[in-house]
Amino acid sequence: MITPVQVVDLIIEARWVVPVDPAGVVLDNYAVVVDHGRIVALLPQSEAAGRFSARSRKNLDQHVLIPGLVNLHTHAAMSLLRGLADDLPLMEWLQQHVWPAEALHVSEQFVLDGTMLACAEMLRAGITCFNDMYFFPGAAAEAARAAGIRAVIGLITVDFPSNYATDADDYLAKGLAVRDQLLDEPLLSFCLAPHAPYTVSERSFSRVLTLAEQIELPIHLHLHETVQEIDDSLKRFGMRPIERLRRLGLLSPALIAVHAVHLEAYEIELLAKHGCSVAHCPSSNLKLASGIAPIAELFAKGINIGLGTDGAASNNRLDLLQEMRLAALLAKGRSGRADAINAHQVLRMATLGGARALGLEACIGSISVGKAADLCAISINDVALAPCYDPVSHLAYAVGREHVSDVWVGGRIRVESGQLVENNETGLIKLALLWQNKIRP
């Protein structure tokens, strides 16, 4: 009996496929078969040729194909503040430069334009999903939809007024209204985003926790980023921020602790015990002199870790490949162990780790049958990358975002041969220059 050939939307043939799950696997000369935006088969190219006929086919004979990268923490619209106030510690940077600039300029249009700029940068760097925290989340969602990138839109909450909302109740009400409007958008999901323990009161945290439990959303907040944050919490509340969150009931598998730089051993145990995730942002931590997070210790305790770029104002790149390399090197340097974090483990952080933190591991984060076809192809055909003994080693330590050739989100091509398929890059650059002239004439 002859098995009929199945017609599908897309077949991608790659020299190497790194599925991420199962861990440590590299597949030579494999094909990823995609139909209706989802992966329907992962098999040797020779077998794919006999089982499937594709409407579109992509041959990547000098490439490694990986899951799309997941940026677990960013403030996308802050791309418009890139380089505005460099070489300053966090609180001086925030209080004397960033917050005043935001008070003057942040609007729905600012967030729309800044997020569009960020989406273009991220897609070209192989990032197919980002977790955002900023004002006017509806505008961020609109930009993500227009760019065709997957986004987790943070419903920001703080206890001070802004151009967006007047108080914590207003922030939450407006954020939930955005969520209700966009629930059916296939590339959008949501999380609650209380900014940080030093900007959110007990009452506001209580409301966030209640909502998170009622509608099953992750909670995404900055935590233990700086020594000053901890010292201020001890003076103000008589306890360190993590202990305050523990007493409020916020430590849980829903919590994404961003930065988590300054941790005592018992606090690492607490995060592990409660199943929390950590968003590690090594470049931002270094640039703001916040410190080096104890990633090897977190990893050893089984804590789920994802990687984030933070915003372009404090990095100044939205480049998760760079974060992979830095995360692996810093873990080795801090721990004194060259094997503290290996190449496969840091790739997992940049993909499945972020997906798991966001509750999206059933949909994205690995090249697995049934998951969305969020994929990133990286060319190894470069004199600076020769020879290649191990493609995963190259991903962690050698390639850059300039080597990203093709990117798919939900099976749709978004970057082809290094160029955005739909966004007008020239128009985005002109838009950024207009904002530059407004912010610093």
C-alpha positions as CSV (number, residue, x, y, z in Angstrom):
1,M,0.0,0.0,0.0
2,I,1.4,3.4,-1.0
3,T,1.1,6.1,1.7
4,P,-0.2,9.3,0.1
5,V,2.0,12.4,0.2
6,Q,0.7,15.0,2.6
7,V,0.6,18.6,1.3
8,V,1.9,21.1,3.8
9,D,2.6,24.8,3.9
10,L,6.4,24.8,4.5
11,I,9.4,22.5,4.8
12,I,12.6,23.9,6.2
13,E,15.7,21.8,5.6
14,A,18.7,22.7,7.8
15,R,22.3,21.5,8.1
16,W,21.7,21.3,11.9
17,V,18.5,21.5,13.9
18,V,18.7,22.1,17.7
19,P,15.3,21.3,19.1
20,V,16.3,22.3,22.7
21,D,13.9,19.6,24.0
22,P,15.1,17.0,24.5
23,A,18.2,18.6,26.0
24,G,21.6,18.3,24.4
25,V,20.4,17.1,21.1
26,V,21.8,18.2,17.7
27,L,20.1,16.8,14.6
28,D,22.1,16.6,11.3
29,N,20.4,17.3,8.0
30,Y,16.9,17.3,9.4
31,A,13.7,18.9,8.2
32,V,11.0,20.8,10.1
33,V,7.6,20.4,8.5
34,V,5.1,23.3,9.1
35,D,1.4,23.4,8.4
36,H,-1.2,26.0,9.6
37,G,1.5,27.7,11.7
38,R,2.4,24.6,13.7
39,I,5.2,22.0,13.5
40,V,3.7,18.8,12.2
41,A,6.9,16.8,11.8
42,L,10.6,16.8,12.6
43,L,12.5,14.1,10.7
44,P,15.5,13.4,8.5
45,Q,15.4,15.3,5.2
46,S,15.4,12.0,3.2
47,E,12.2,10.9,5.0
48,A,10.5,14.2,4.6
49,A,10.9,14.1,0.9
50,G,8.9,10.9,0.7
51,R,6.1,11.9,3.1
52,F,5.4,15.6,2.4
53,S,5.0,18.0,-0.4
54,A,5.3,21.7,0.5
55,R,3.8,24.8,-1.0
56,S,7.0,26.6,0.1
57,R,10.5,25.1,0.8
58,K,13.5,26.6,2.5
59,N,16.9,25.0,2.2
60,L,19.4,26.1,4.9
61,D,22.5,24.0,4.1
62,Q,24.9,26.2,6.0
63,H,22.7,27.0,8.9
64,V,21.6,26.0,12.4
65,L,17.9,26.1,13.0
66,I,16.7,26.8,16.6
67,P,13.5,27.8,18.4
68,G,12.8,31.5,18.2
69,L,14.5,33.3,21.1
70,V,12.3,34.5,24.0
71,N,13.1,37.9,25.5
72,L,11.9,37.4,29.1
73,H,12.2,41.0,30.1
74,T,12.2,44.3,28.2
75,H,10.7,47.8,28.1
76,A,10.3,47.8,24.3
77,A,9.2,51.5,23.9
78,M,12.4,52.6,25.7
79,S,14.2,52.1,22.4
80,L,13.4,55.7,21.9
81,L,15.6,56.5,24.9
82,R,18.6,54.5,23.8
83,G,21.8,56.2,24.9
84,L,20.0,59.1,26.5
85,A,21.8,58.8,29.9
86,D,24.6,56.4,30.0
87,D,27.2,55.5,32.6
88,L,25.1,56.2,35.6
89,P,23.9,54.0,38.6
90,L,20.3,52.8,38.5
91,M,18.6,55.2,40.9
92,E,20.4,58.3,39.5
93,W,19.6,57.1,36.0
94,L,16.0,56.6,36.8
95,Q,15.3,59.6,39.0
96,Q,17.3,62.3,37.3
97,H,17.0,61.2,33.6
98,V,14.6,58.5,32.6
99,W,11.6,59.4,34.8
100,P,11.8,63.1,33.9
101,A,12.1,62.3,30.2
102,E,9.1,59.9,30.5
103,A,7.0,62.5,32.2
104,L,7.6,64.9,29.4
105,H,7.3,62.6,26.4
106,V,5.6,59.2,27.1
107,S,2.3,59.0,25.3
108,E,0.3,56.4,23.4
109,Q,2.2,57.5,20.2
110,F,5.6,57.3,21.9
111,V,4.9,53.7,23.0
112,L,3.5,52.7,19.6
113,D,6.5,54.1,17.7
114,G,9.1,52.9,20.3
115,T,7.7,49.4,20.4
116,M,7.6,49.2,16.5
117,L,11.3,50.1,16.5
118,A,12.0,47.5,19.2
119,C,10.1,44.8,17.4
120,A,12.1,45.4,14.2
121,E,15.4,45.1,16.1
122,M,14.3,42.0,18.0
123,L,13.0,40.1,14.9
124,R,16.3,40.8,13.1
125,A,18.1,39.3,16.1
126,G,16.0,36.1,16.1
127,I,13.7,37.1,19.0
128,T,10.2,35.8,18.2
129,C,8.6,36.5,21.6
130,F,9.1,39.3,24.2
131,N,7.7,40.0,27.6
132,D,7.1,43.7,28.0
133,M,6.6,46.1,30.9
134,Y,5.7,49.7,30.1
135,F,3.0,52.3,30.0
136,F,0.1,52.3,27.5
137,P,0.1,48.5,27.0
138,G,-2.5,48.8,24.3
139,A,-0.1,50.7,22.1
140,A,2.6,48.1,22.7
141,A,0.1,45.4,21.7
142,E,-0.8,47.3,18.5
143,A,2.9,47.6,17.6
144,A,3.5,43.9,18.2
145,R,0.5,42.9,16.1
146,A,1.6,45.1,13.3
147,A,5.1,43.6,13.4
148,G,3.9,40.0,13.6
149,I,5.9,39.2,16.7
150,R,4.6,37.2,19.6
151,A,4.3,39.4,22.7
152,V,3.4,39.0,26.4
153,I,2.0,42.4,27.3
154,G,2.7,43.5,30.9
155,L,-0.2,45.3,32.7
156,I,2.0,47.7,34.6
157,T,1.2,48.8,38.1
158,V,2.9,51.5,40.2
159,D,1.7,53.7,43.0
160,F,2.5,57.0,41.4
161,P,0.7,58.9,38.6
162,S,2.0,59.0,35.1
163,N,0.8,60.2,31.7
164,Y,-1.0,56.8,31.4
165,A,-2.8,56.4,34.7
166,T,-3.5,58.2,38.1
167,D,-3.0,55.4,40.7
168,A,-2.7,51.7,41.0
169,D,-6.4,51.0,40.6
170,D,-6.4,53.0,37.4
171,Y,-3.4,51.2,36.0
172,L,-5.0,47.8,36.7
173,A,-8.4,48.8,35.3
174,K,-6.9,50.2,32.1
175,G,-4.6,47.2,31.7
176,L,-7.4,44.7,32.2
177,A,-9.5,46.5,29.6
178,V,-6.7,46.1,27.1
179,R,-6.5,42.4,27.9
180,D,-10.3,42.0,27.5
181,Q,-10.2,43.7,24.1
182,L,-7.3,41.5,22.8
183,L,-8.0,38.1,24.3
184,D,-8.5,36.5,20.9
185,E,-5.3,37.7,19.3
186,P,-3.2,34.6,18.6
187,L,0.2,36.1,19.1
188,L,-0.7,38.1,22.3
189,S,-0.9,37.0,25.9
190,F,-0.6,39.0,29.1
191,C,1.0,39.2,32.5
192,L,0.6,41.4,35.5
193,A,3.6,43.8,35.9
194,P,3.9,45.5,39.2
195,H,7.0,47.5,38.7
196,A,9.1,46.8,41.8
197,P,8.7,46.4,45.6
198,Y,9.8,50.1,46.0
199,T,7.1,51.5,43.8
200,V,4.2,49.2,44.8
201,S,2.3,49.2,48.1
202,E,1.0,46.2,50.1
203,R,-2.6,47.1,49.0
204,S,-1.6,47.1,45.3
205,F,0.4,43.9,45.6
206,S,-2.7,42.3,47.2
207,R,-4.8,43.3,44.3
208,V,-2.3,42.0,41.8
209,L,-2.1,38.7,43.6
210,T,-5.9,38.3,43.7
211,L,-6.1,39.0,39.9
212,A,-3.2,36.7,39.1
213,E,-5.0,33.9,40.9
214,Q,-8.4,34.7,39.4
215,I,-7.3,34.9,35.8
216,E,-4.1,32.8,35.9
217,L,-1.6,35.4,34.8
218,P,2.2,35.5,35.5
219,I,3.5,38.2,37.8
220,H,6.5,40.0,36.3
221,L,8.5,42.5,38.5
222,H,12.0,43.8,39.2
223,L,13.4,42.3,42.4
224,H,16.7,42.6,44.2
225,E,18.3,44.5,41.4
226,T,20.6,46.7,43.5
227,V,22.0,46.9,47.0
228,Q,20.3,50.3,47.5
229,E,16.9,48.7,46.8
230,I,17.5,46.2,49.6
231,D,18.9,48.8,52.0
232,D,15.9,51.1,51.4
233,S,13.5,48.2,52.0
234,L,15.2,47.4,55.3
235,K,14.8,51.0,56.4
236,R,11.3,51.3,55.2
237,F,9.8,47.9,55.9
238,G,12.3,46.3,58.3
239,M,12.8,43.4,55.9
240,R,14.4,42.6,52.5
241,P,12.1,42.7,49.5
242,I,11.9,39.0,48.9
243,E,10.8,38.5,52.5
244,R,8.2,41.2,52.1
245,L,6.9,39.4,49.0
246,R,6.9,36.1,50.8
247,R,4.7,37.5,53.6
248,L,2.4,39.0,51.0
249,G,2.0,35.5,49.3
250,L,3.6,36.6,46.0
251,L,6.3,33.9,45.8
252,S,4.9,31.2,43.6
253,P,5.4,29.5,40.2
254,A,3.6,32.6,38.7
255,L,6.4,34.9,39.8
256,I,9.1,36.1,37.3
257,A,11.8,37.8,39.4
258,V,13.7,40.2,37.1
259,H,17.4,40.7,37.8
260,A,17.6,38.8,41.2
261,V,21.2,40.0,41.5
262,H,21.7,40.3,45.2
263,L,20.5,37.1,46.9
264,E,21.4,35.4,50.1
265,A,21.6,31.6,50.1
266,Y,18.3,31.3,52.0
267,E,16.6,33.6,49.4
268,I,17.8,31.3,46.6
269,E,16.2,28.4,48.6
270,L,13.0,30.4,48.9
271,L,12.8,31.0,45.1
272,A,13.4,27.3,44.5
273,K,10.9,26.2,47.1
274,H,8.1,28.3,45.6
275,G,8.9,27.5,42.0
276,C,9.7,31.1,41.0
277,S,11.4,31.9,37.7
278,V,14.2,34.4,37.2
279,A,14.7,36.8,34.3
280,H,18.5,37.2,34.0
281,C,19.6,40.5,32.3
282,P,23.4,40.4,32.4
283,S,24.2,43.3,30.1
284,S,21.8,45.7,31.9
285,N,23.1,44.5,35.3
286,L,26.6,45.3,34.3
287,K,25.9,48.6,32.5
288,L,24.1,50.0,35.5
289,A,26.7,48.5,37.9
290,S,24.0,46.6,39.6
291,G,26.1,43.5,40.0
292,I,26.4,39.9,38.7
293,A,23.5,37.6,39.5
294,P,24.4,34.2,41.0
295,I,23.1,32.2,38.0
296,A,25.2,29.1,38.7
297,E,23.7,28.9,42.2
298,L,20.2,29.4,40.9
299,F,20.7,26.8,38.2
300,A,22.1,24.3,40.8
301,K,18.9,24.7,42.8
302,G,16.7,23.9,39.8
303,I,15.3,27.4,39.4
304,N,13.9,28.1,36.0
305,I,16.0,30.9,34.3
306,G,15.2,32.9,31.2
307,L,17.2,35.7,29.6
308,G,16.1,39.3,29.1
309,T,17.7,42.3,27.4
310,D,15.9,44.9,29.6
311,G,15.2,48.1,27.7
312,A,17.4,49.6,25.1
313,A,17.9,52.6,27.4
314,S,19.9,50.4,29.8
315,N,21.6,47.9,27.6
316,N,21.7,49.4,24.8
317,R,20.9,46.5,22.5
318,L,17.9,44.1,22.2
319,D,20.2,41.2,21.4
320,L,19.6,37.9,23.1
321,L,22.5,36.2,21.4
322,Q,24.8,38.6,23.2
323,E,23.0,37.9,26.5
324,M,23.5,34.2,26.0
325,R,27.3,34.6,25.6
326,L,27.5,37.1,28.5
327,A,25.3,34.9,30.8
328,A,27.5,31.8,30.2
329,L,30.8,33.7,30.7
330,L,29.7,35.5,33.8
331,A,28.4,32.3,35.4
332,K,31.8,30.8,34.9
333,G,33.7,33.8,36.1
334,R,31.6,34.3,39.2
335,S,31.5,30.6,40.2
336,G,35.1,29.9,39.3
337,R,33.9,26.8,37.4
338,A,34.3,26.6,33.6
339,D,31.4,24.1,33.5
340,A,29.0,26.2,35.6
341,I,26.7,26.8,32.6
342,N,27.3,25.1,29.3
343,A,26.2,26.1,25.7
344,H,23.2,23.9,25.6
345,Q,22.0,25.2,29.0
346,V,22.3,28.8,28.1
347,L,20.4,28.2,24.8
348,R,17.7,26.6,26.8
349,M,17.5,29.7,29.0
350,A,17.1,31.9,25.9
351,T,14.2,29.7,24.6
352,L,12.4,27.2,26.7
353,G,13.3,28.8,30.0
354,G,11.6,32.0,29.0
355,A,8.6,30.2,27.5
356,R,8.2,28.2,30.7
357,A,8.4,31.4,32.9
358,L,5.6,32.9,30.8
359,G,3.4,29.8,30.9
360,L,3.9,29.3,27.2
361,E,6.0,26.2,27.2
362,A,3.2,24.1,25.6
363,C,3.2,26.5,22.6
364,I,6.8,27.8,22.1
365,G,10.4,27.4,23.3
366,S,11.4,24.2,21.5
367,I,11.2,22.6,18.0
368,S,8.5,20.0,18.9
369,V,5.6,18.5,17.0
370,G,2.4,20.4,17.9
371,K,4.1,23.6,18.9
372,A,3.9,26.9,17.0
373,A,6.5,27.3,14.3
374,D,8.5,30.1,15.9
375,L,11.9,29.5,14.4
376,C,15.3,31.2,13.9
377,A,17.9,30.3,11.3
378,I,21.5,31.3,11.9
379,S,24.1,31.2,9.1
380,I,27.4,29.6,10.0
381,N,28.8,30.4,6.5
382,D,31.2,33.1,7.6
383,V,35.0,33.2,7.8
384,A,34.7,34.5,11.4
385,L,32.8,31.3,12.3
386,A,35.1,28.7,10.6
387,P,35.6,26.0,11.4
388,C,32.5,24.7,13.2
389,Y,33.0,21.6,15.4
390,D,29.9,22.2,17.5
391,P,27.0,24.4,16.3
392,V,25.7,24.9,19.8
393,S,29.1,26.1,21.0
394,H,28.9,28.6,18.1
395,L,25.5,29.8,19.2
396,A,26.7,30.5,22.7
397,Y,30.1,31.9,22.1
398,A,30.7,32.9,18.4
399,V,27.7,34.0,16.4
400,G,26.1,37.5,16.6
401,R,22.7,38.8,15.6
402,E,24.2,39.7,12.2
403,H,24.3,36.0,11.4
404,V,20.5,35.6,11.8
405,S,19.2,34.9,8.3
406,D,15.6,33.9,8.6
407,V,12.9,34.1,11.3
408,W,9.4,32.7,11.4
409,V,6.6,33.5,13.9
410,G,3.7,31.1,13.8
411,G,5.0,29.7,10.5
412,R,5.0,33.1,8.8
413,I,8.3,34.4,7.5
414,R,9.2,37.7,9.3
415,V,12.9,38.0,8.4
416,E,14.3,36.6,5.1
417,S,18.0,36.7,4.2
418,G,18.6,39.1,7.0
419,Q,16.0,41.6,6.0
420,L,12.6,42.4,7.5
421,V,9.9,41.1,5.2
422,E,7.1,43.6,6.1
423,N,8.5,46.5,8.2
424,N,9.9,49.6,6.5
425,E,13.3,50.0,8.1
426,T,13.9,53.4,6.5
427,G,10.6,54.7,7.9
428,L,11.4,53.4,11.4
429,I,14.8,55.2,11.3
430,K,13.1,58.5,10.3
431,L,10.5,58.0,13.0
432,A,13.3,57.5,15.6
433,L,15.0,60.7,14.5
434,L,11.8,62.7,14.9
435,W,11.6,61.5,18.5
436,Q,15.2,62.2,19.0
437,N,14.7,65.8,18.0
438,K,11.7,66.1,20.4
439,I,13.5,64.5,23.4
440,R,16.8,66.3,22.9
441,P,16.4,69.2,20.4
